[in-house]
Amino acid sequence: MEKRIDQIKVEIVRIGEMRPGSLNQQLAVCGRSNCRCMDPKNPKKHGPYYQLSYIRNGKSTSQFIQKEYVRTVREQLKNYKIFKKLTAEWVDLALAIAIGNLKIAKEHQKKVNQKKRGAIQGTKFRGTET
């Protein structure tokens, strides 16, 4: 498990730029009566426009992303998902290690306490043996 944690650390360092959220493509209607988007027979909406949405520190944020930055933002979003997956795996492994270590420590303490009780029962106190 520790070996996998070390691998995860190496992978995290290599991730690069990242950001949380989702990127959605939208088409819009401007509302002008003589525009192509309002044509009753064959409406053609404006766009596509790309909107990034995310929540950070409890605050919802949305921003439009220009076409030339969409590829970069998608890569950052992908990197963030990888980061989240790796850190979740790291926490799972660390928790398993911690639980195992605690179990070993409790078993060791139990053996120490049993030895102490055995030593106390074999000693004499004020002339009596207990």
C-alpha positions, 0 to 999 in steps of 0.5 A, a space after each residue: 500500500 505504501 508503494 502505491 501511495 508513493 506512485 500516486 504522489 509521483 502521478 499528482 506532481 505530473 498533473 499540470 494545470 487543473 480546475 474544477 467544474 464543467 464546460 457546457 456548449 450553448 446556443 443562444 437566441 438574441 430575440 431580434 424579430 428580423 434575426 436568423 435565430 427567430 426564423 419561424 421555419 428554420 431558426 439558426 441559433 447563435 453560437 456555440 458559446 462555452 460556459 464554465 461552471 463550478 463551485 468553490 468555497 461554497 460559491 457558485 461561479 459561471 464564466 464564458 470561455 472563448 473558443 480558442 481556450 476551450 481545449 485548454 479548459 477541457 484539459 484542465 478539467 480532465 486533470 482535475 478529475 484525475 487529481 480527485 481520483 488519485 487523492 481519493 485512492 490515496 485517502 483510501 489507502 492511508 485509511 486502510 494503513 491507519 486501521 491496520 496499524 491501530 489494530 496491531 497497536 491494540 494487539 501489542 498493548 493487549 499482550 503487554 497488559 497480559 504480561 504485566 498481569 502475569 508478573 503482578 500475580 507472581 510477586 509477593 506483597 507484604 508477605 502474601 502471594 497473590 
